[in-house]
Amino acid sequence: MKALHLASAATLISFALAASPKAAEPETYTHHFSVAGVVCSACSKVVKDRIRKVDGVLTVKILKATGDELPTLTVESTSPELDAATLQAALGPSSGHYQISTHTAPHRSLPK
């Protein structure tokens, strides 16, 4: 009988945990920029490491240039207002080596 009560209590706790509201995930926005001066993996690492330090930035990716186009910098952020000037400033002393410019307008990321 005691085992039955323990099993029932465990079941109730499981249901309570499953029904408890989860913290709302923040909305995320995907921003696309062009970035001049990224010519190797070391350049890419410097740019990504510095941009990851910007408040609200979640992920940073750089796609290699194709043809005459510049590499594409994709930044996922909690801010819809993230702009090229903010990212350029985040590069600090390296900002003279790289030039970030707006590629396309930001768009809201789909929930995961």
C-alpha positions in Angstrom: 0.0 0.0 0.0 2.8 2.3 0.9 4.5 1.7 -2.6 1.2 2.6 -4.2 1.1 6.0 -2.4 4.7 6.7 -3.4 4.0 5.9 -7.0 0.9 8.2 -7.0 2.9 11.0 -5.4 5.7 10.6 -8.0 3.0 10.7 -10.8 1.5 13.9 -9.4 4.9 15.5 -9.1 5.6 14.6 -12.8 2.4 16.1 -13.9 3.0 19.3 -11.9 6.4 19.7 -13.4 5.1 19.1 -16.9 2.3 21.6 -16.5 4.4 24.4 -14.9 4.9 27.3 -17.3 8.3 27.6 -18.9 10.1 30.9 -19.0 9.4 32.7 -22.3 12.3 32.6 -24.7 13.3 36.1 -25.9 12.4 36.9 -29.5 15.5 36.6 -31.8 16.3 38.5 -34.9 18.6 37.5 -37.7 20.8 40.3 -39.2 22.8 40.0 -42.4 25.8 42.3 -43.1 28.6 42.4 -45.6 32.1 42.4 -44.1 35.2 43.5 -46.1 38.7 42.4 -45.1 37.9 38.9 -43.9 40.3 36.9 -46.1 41.3 34.0 -43.8 40.1 31.9 -40.9 42.1 34.0 -38.4 40.3 37.2 -39.7 37.0 35.4 -39.3 37.8 34.3 -35.8 38.8 37.9 -34.7 35.6 39.4 -36.1 33.3 36.7 -34.6 35.0 36.8 -31.2 34.6 40.5 -30.9 31.0 40.6 -32.2 30.0 37.8 -29.8 30.7 40.3 -26.9 28.0 42.7 -28.1 25.0 42.7 -25.7 22.2 40.5 -27.0 24.3 38.7 -29.6 23.5 34.9 -29.6 25.4 33.6 -32.7 27.8 34.9 -35.3 28.6 33.2 -38.7 30.7 34.4 -41.6 30.1 32.9 -45.0 33.0 33.1 -47.4 32.9 35.4 -50.3 31.7 34.1 -53.7 32.8 35.8 -56.9 32.9 39.6 -56.6 30.7 39.7 -53.4 32.0 40.3 -49.9 31.8 37.7 -47.2 28.4 37.6 -45.4 28.2 38.2 -41.7 25.0 36.7 -40.1 24.3 37.7 -36.5 21.4 36.3 -34.4 20.5 38.7 -31.7 17.7 39.5 -29.2 17.8 43.1 -30.5 15.9 44.1 -33.6 18.0 47.3 -33.7 21.4 45.9 -34.1 23.3 47.9 -36.8 26.5 47.9 -38.7 27.9 50.8 -36.7 27.5 49.0 -33.4 29.3 45.9 -34.8 32.0 48.0 -36.4 32.7 49.7 -33.0 32.8 46.3 -31.3 35.8 45.4 -33.5 37.9 47.9 -31.4 41.5 48.2 -32.5 40.9 45.9 -35.4 38.1 48.1 -36.9 40.6 49.5 -39.4 41.2 46.1 -41.0 37.5 45.3 -41.5 34.5 47.2 -42.8 31.0 46.0 -41.8 28.0 47.3 -43.9 24.3 46.6 -44.0 23.5 43.7 -46.3 19.7 43.2 -45.8 17.1 44.3 -43.3 16.8 42.2 -40.1 14.0 39.7 -39.8 12.5 37.9 -36.8 13.8 34.4 -36.4 11.4 31.5 -36.3 10.9 29.8 -32.9 13.1 26.7 -32.4 
